[in-house]
Amino acid sequence: MTASITLADVQDAAARLAGVAQRTPVLSSRELDDQVGAEVLIKCENFQRVGAFKFRGAYNTISRLSQEQLARGVAAYSSGNHAQAVAFVAREVGTSAVILMPEDTPAYKIEATLGYGAEIVTYDRYTGDRVALATALAEERGLTLIPPYDHPHVIAGQGTAALELFDEVGALDTLVVPIGGGGLIAGSATVAKALYPDIRVIGVEPSAGDDTKRSLAAGERVQIPVPKTIADGQAAEIPGALTFPINRRLVDDIVLVDDDAIRDAMRFAFERLKIVVEPSGVTALTAVLQQAVGGAQRIGVIVSGGNISPERFVELTRNGSHR
């Protein structure tokens, strides 16, 4: 495996995922188009298996393991969606999974991960090094570690979401993608720039978790304190070692959105698009709604996930309205 990936790697992942992953819908809204002044096409990974794009990378990676590796089992670290994806895929291919999760992970994500048959080990995200802890756990138990983003097969699998989007809608001026560890945008940017070299690829981070923006400005990976944001799936401290060089080469700009704007976008998506999205899943749409993506006629947006409990959704969206 190399540190970078190509369009061919993503196409190979797409072939592996065919008939396994959902080919998620692309939605549009005349009201949204009028508000933004462009045609906006939304790839809805909230309809993916386990409710998020993470299924793509997890399956593309775990399904390639040897029988010996599958017999021993897999490990992962995640705040929620990658945990669910690894647990689900492990069950589907007949292996076991142990997941390292933060103690403050939303209960519904823990329950879903347990429901897929995984064992959960918790840690304090504000004091513990999840990569070191998960690596030690995997080594101790003889498990294969499946990282949430820093793995070529994971990155290639995540990129299939953008590949499907372009296959359905054709050329775009701009592609807007949320950034946590950087796997989704690394895979998506690889596809976008290979197919349409002049396209702009814009990443979106929560304001409190701007590690990629800072890192791109510095020209090297910058670590920040663990972010405190409602977009818990994007609460990364530092870009991935594999994803950062790809994103440094291919991503044109980073936009930051605050928690209040994310809440507004969740309400808009519910009221106007009739979809439920989690905070970290809607940040790309948030940037578009804030008019932070200008100068484009056709904008592609990846909504990355919809794993949120009814109670948490109501809590975050009860105030304000787009009526």
C-alpha positions as CSV (number, residue, x, y, z in Angstrom):
1,M,0.0,0.0,0.0
2,T,1.2,3.5,-0.8
3,A,0.7,6.7,1.1
4,S,-1.4,8.2,-1.7
5,I,-4.3,6.9,-3.8
6,T,-5.4,7.3,-7.4
7,L,-8.7,7.3,-9.3
8,A,-8.1,3.7,-10.1
9,D,-7.9,2.8,-6.4
10,V,-11.3,4.5,-5.9
11,Q,-12.8,2.7,-8.9
12,D,-11.5,-0.6,-7.6
13,A,-13.1,0.2,-4.2
14,A,-16.4,1.0,-6.1
15,A,-16.3,-2.4,-7.8
16,R,-15.8,-4.1,-4.4
17,L,-18.7,-2.1,-2.9
18,A,-21.1,-2.7,-5.8
19,G,-24.2,-4.5,-4.5
20,V,-23.0,-4.1,-0.9
21,A,-23.0,-0.3,-0.2
22,Q,-26.1,1.7,-0.9
23,R,-26.0,4.0,-3.9
24,T,-27.2,6.9,-2.0
25,P,-29.6,9.5,-3.5
26,V,-28.7,13.0,-4.7
27,L,-31.2,15.7,-3.7
28,S,-31.8,19.2,-4.8
29,S,-34.0,22.1,-3.7
30,R,-35.2,25.0,-5.7
31,E,-35.4,27.2,-2.6
32,L,-31.8,26.3,-1.8
33,D,-30.7,27.0,-5.4
34,D,-32.4,30.4,-5.3
35,Q,-30.9,31.2,-1.9
36,V,-27.4,30.3,-3.0
37,G,-27.6,31.5,-6.5
38,A,-26.3,28.2,-7.9
39,E,-27.5,24.7,-8.6
40,V,-26.7,22.6,-5.5
41,L,-26.6,18.9,-5.6
42,I,-26.5,17.0,-2.3
43,K,-25.1,13.5,-2.0
44,C,-27.0,12.0,1.0
45,E,-24.7,9.6,2.8
46,N,-27.1,9.7,5.8
47,F,-28.9,7.0,3.8
48,Q,-25.8,4.8,3.6
49,R,-25.7,1.5,5.6
50,V,-25.1,2.3,9.3
51,G,-26.2,5.9,8.5
52,A,-22.9,7.3,7.3
53,F,-20.2,7.2,4.6
54,K,-17.9,5.4,7.0
55,F,-19.4,2.0,5.8
56,R,-17.6,2.5,2.5
57,G,-14.1,2.7,3.9
58,A,-14.7,0.0,6.5
59,Y,-16.0,-2.5,4.0
60,N,-13.3,-1.8,1.4
61,T,-10.6,-2.4,4.1
62,I,-12.0,-5.3,6.1
63,S,-13.2,-7.3,3.1
64,R,-9.6,-7.5,1.9
65,L,-8.2,-9.1,5.0
66,S,-6.8,-12.6,4.9
67,Q,-8.7,-15.5,6.5
68,E,-6.0,-15.6,9.2
69,Q,-6.6,-11.9,10.0
70,L,-10.4,-12.4,10.0
71,A,-10.1,-15.3,12.4
72,R,-8.2,-13.1,14.9
73,G,-10.6,-10.1,14.6
74,V,-10.3,-6.4,14.0
75,A,-10.0,-3.3,16.2
76,A,-10.9,0.4,15.6
77,Y,-11.1,3.7,17.4
78,S,-13.9,6.1,16.7
79,S,-16.4,8.6,18.2
80,G,-19.3,6.9,16.6
81,N,-19.8,6.4,12.9
82,H,-16.6,4.5,12.1
83,A,-17.2,2.4,15.2
84,Q,-20.6,1.4,13.9
85,A,-19.3,0.7,10.4
86,V,-16.5,-1.5,11.6
87,A,-18.8,-3.4,13.9
88,F,-21.4,-3.9,11.2
89,V,-18.9,-5.0,8.6
90,A,-17.1,-7.3,11.0
91,R,-20.4,-9.0,11.7
92,E,-21.3,-9.3,8.0
93,V,-17.9,-10.9,7.1
94,G,-17.9,-13.2,10.1
95,T,-15.3,-11.7,12.3
96,S,-15.2,-9.9,15.7
97,A,-14.6,-6.3,16.5
98,V,-13.3,-4.4,19.5
99,I,-13.8,-0.6,19.4
100,L,-12.1,2.1,21.5
101,M,-14.7,4.8,22.0
102,P,-14.6,8.1,24.1
103,E,-16.5,7.9,27.4
104,D,-18.7,10.8,26.3
105,T,-19.7,9.3,23.0
106,P,-23.5,9.8,22.5
107,A,-25.3,6.9,24.0
108,Y,-27.2,6.0,20.8
109,K,-23.9,5.6,19.0
110,I,-22.6,3.3,21.7
111,E,-25.9,1.3,21.7
112,A,-25.8,0.9,17.9
113,T,-22.2,-0.3,18.0
114,L,-23.0,-2.8,20.7
115,G,-26.0,-3.8,18.7
116,Y,-23.8,-4.8,15.8
117,G,-22.0,-7.2,18.1
118,A,-18.8,-5.3,18.9
119,E,-17.0,-5.1,22.2
120,I,-16.4,-1.5,23.4
121,V,-13.5,-0.2,25.4
122,T,-13.8,3.4,26.6
123,Y,-11.3,6.1,27.3
124,D,-11.2,9.9,28.1
125,R,-10.8,11.7,24.9
126,Y,-9.5,14.8,26.7
127,T,-6.6,13.0,28.4
128,G,-6.0,9.8,26.4
129,D,-4.2,9.3,23.0
130,R,-6.7,7.2,21.1
131,V,-4.2,6.1,18.4
132,A,-1.7,4.9,21.0
133,L,-4.4,3.2,23.1
134,A,-6.0,1.5,20.1
135,T,-2.6,0.4,18.7
136,A,-1.6,-1.1,22.0
137,L,-5.0,-2.8,22.3
138,A,-4.7,-4.4,18.9
139,E,-1.2,-5.6,19.5
140,E,-2.1,-7.1,22.8
141,R,-5.0,-9.0,21.4
142,G,-3.5,-9.8,18.0
143,L,-6.2,-7.8,16.1
144,T,-5.9,-5.9,12.8
145,L,-6.4,-2.2,13.4
146,I,-8.8,-0.5,11.0
147,P,-8.1,3.3,11.3
148,P,-11.1,5.7,10.7
149,Y,-9.2,7.6,7.9
150,D,-5.5,7.0,7.8
151,H,-5.4,4.0,5.6
152,P,-5.2,3.8,1.7
153,H,-8.1,1.4,1.5
154,V,-10.3,3.5,3.9
155,I,-9.5,6.6,1.9
156,A,-10.3,4.9,-1.4
157,G,-13.5,3.5,-0.1
158,Q,-14.7,6.9,1.2
159,G,-13.9,8.4,-2.2
160,T,-16.6,6.2,-3.8
161,A,-19.2,8.7,-2.5
162,A,-17.9,11.4,-4.8
163,L,-17.4,8.9,-7.6
164,E,-21.1,8.1,-7.5
165,L,-22.0,11.8,-7.3
166,F,-20.1,12.6,-10.5
167,D,-21.4,9.6,-12.2
168,E,-25.0,10.8,-11.6
169,V,-24.7,14.5,-12.1
170,G,-21.6,15.1,-14.3
171,A,-19.3,18.0,-14.0
172,L,-19.4,20.4,-11.1
173,D,-17.6,23.7,-10.5
174,T,-17.2,23.1,-6.8
175,L,-17.3,20.1,-4.4
176,V,-17.9,20.8,-0.7
177,V,-16.9,18.1,1.8
178,P,-16.8,17.9,5.6
179,I,-13.4,17.3,7.2
180,G,-12.7,15.4,10.4
181,G,-9.5,13.3,10.0
182,G,-9.6,14.0,6.3
183,G,-10.3,10.6,4.7
184,L,-13.6,11.5,3.0
185,I,-12.2,14.7,1.4
186,A,-8.9,13.0,0.5
187,G,-10.8,10.3,-1.4
188,S,-13.3,12.8,-2.9
189,A,-10.6,15.2,-4.0
190,T,-8.7,12.5,-5.6
191,V,-11.7,11.6,-7.7
192,A,-12.7,15.2,-8.4
193,K,-9.3,16.5,-9.6
194,A,-8.7,13.3,-11.7
195,L,-12.1,13.7,-13.5
196,Y,-12.3,17.5,-13.6
197,P,-8.8,19.2,-13.0
198,D,-10.3,22.7,-12.8
199,I,-12.9,21.9,-10.1
200,R,-12.6,23.6,-6.7
201,V,-12.6,21.3,-3.7
202,I,-13.6,23.0,-0.5
203,G,-13.4,21.4,3.0
204,V,-15.5,22.4,5.9
205,E,-14.6,22.2,9.6
206,P,-16.3,23.3,12.8
207,S,-14.8,26.6,14.0
208,A,-13.6,24.9,17.2
209,G,-11.9,22.1,15.3
210,D,-9.8,23.9,12.6
211,D,-6.8,21.6,12.7
212,T,-6.8,21.1,8.9
213,K,-7.1,24.8,8.2
214,R,-4.3,25.6,10.5
215,S,-2.2,22.8,9.1
216,L,-2.6,23.8,5.5
217,A,-1.7,27.4,6.4
218,A,1.4,26.2,8.2
219,G,2.4,23.7,5.6
220,E,2.6,20.9,8.1
221,R,0.4,19.0,10.5
222,V,-0.7,21.2,13.5
223,Q,-2.2,19.7,16.6
224,I,-4.9,21.5,18.5
225,P,-6.6,20.8,21.8
226,V,-9.5,18.3,21.6
227,P,-12.3,20.4,20.1
228,K,-15.6,21.0,21.9
229,T,-18.3,21.2,19.3
230,I,-21.7,19.7,18.6
231,A,-20.0,18.2,15.4
232,D,-18.5,15.4,17.5
233,G,-17.6,13.4,14.4
234,Q,-15.3,16.2,13.3
235,A,-13.6,16.7,16.7
236,A,-10.1,15.9,15.3
237,E,-7.0,17.2,17.0
238,I,-4.6,16.8,14.0
239,P,-5.0,15.8,10.3
240,G,-4.1,12.3,9.4
241,A,-0.5,11.5,8.4
242,L,-1.7,10.0,5.1
243,T,-4.7,12.2,4.5
244,F,-2.9,15.5,5.0
245,P,-0.4,15.3,2.1
246,I,-3.3,14.4,-0.2
247,N,-5.4,17.3,1.0
248,R,-2.5,19.7,1.0
249,R,-2.1,18.9,-2.7
250,L,-5.7,18.8,-3.8
251,V,-7.9,20.9,-1.5
252,D,-8.4,24.5,-2.6
253,D,-9.8,26.1,0.5
254,I,-11.2,25.4,4.0
255,V,-14.3,27.1,5.4
256,L,-15.2,27.2,9.1
257,V,-18.8,27.0,10.5
258,D,-19.9,27.6,14.0
259,D,-22.3,25.5,16.1
260,D,-25.2,27.9,15.7
261,A,-24.9,27.8,11.9
262,I,-24.8,24.0,12.0
263,R,-28.0,24.0,14.0
264,D,-29.6,26.2,11.4
265,A,-28.5,23.9,8.6
266,M,-29.9,20.9,10.4
267,R,-33.3,22.7,10.6
268,F,-33.1,23.7,7.0
269,A,-32.4,20.1,5.9
270,F,-35.3,18.8,8.0
271,E,-37.8,21.4,6.9
272,R,-36.9,21.8,3.3
273,L,-35.1,18.7,2.2
274,K,-37.0,16.4,4.5
275,I,-33.9,14.6,5.8
276,V,-32.4,14.1,9.2
277,V,-28.7,14.8,9.5
278,E,-26.3,14.8,12.4
279,P,-24.2,18.0,13.2
280,S,-21.0,16.7,11.6
281,G,-22.9,15.4,8.7
282,V,-24.3,18.7,7.7
283,T,-21.3,21.1,7.9
284,A,-20.7,21.1,4.2
285,L,-24.3,22.2,3.6
286,T,-23.9,24.7,6.4
287,A,-21.1,26.4,4.5
288,V,-23.2,26.6,1.3
289,L,-26.1,28.1,3.2
290,Q,-23.8,30.7,4.7
291,Q,-22.8,31.8,1.2
292,A,-19.2,30.8,2.0
293,V,-18.9,29.0,-1.4
294,G,-19.1,31.6,-4.1
295,G,-18.4,31.9,-7.8
296,A,-19.9,28.5,-8.8
297,Q,-22.8,27.5,-11.0
298,R,-23.0,23.9,-10.0
299,I,-22.1,22.9,-6.4
300,G,-21.8,19.3,-5.1
301,V,-22.3,18.8,-1.4
302,I,-21.6,15.7,0.6
303,V,-23.9,15.2,3.6
304,S,-21.9,12.6,5.4
305,G,-24.1,11.1,8.1
306,G,-27.4,11.1,9.9
307,N,-26.8,9.2,13.2
308,I,-28.5,11.2,15.8
309,S,-31.1,10.3,18.4
310,P,-34.6,11.9,18.3
311,E,-33.9,13.5,21.7
312,R,-30.6,15.0,20.6
313,F,-32.1,16.2,17.3
314,V,-34.9,18.0,19.1
315,E,-32.5,19.5,21.6
316,L,-30.3,21.0,18.9
317,T,-33.1,22.2,16.5
318,R,-35.9,23.3,18.8
319,N,-35.2,27.0,18.5
320,G,-35.5,28.9,15.3
321,S,-37.3,28.1,12.0
322,H,-36.9,28.5,8.3
323,R,-40.6,29.0,7.7
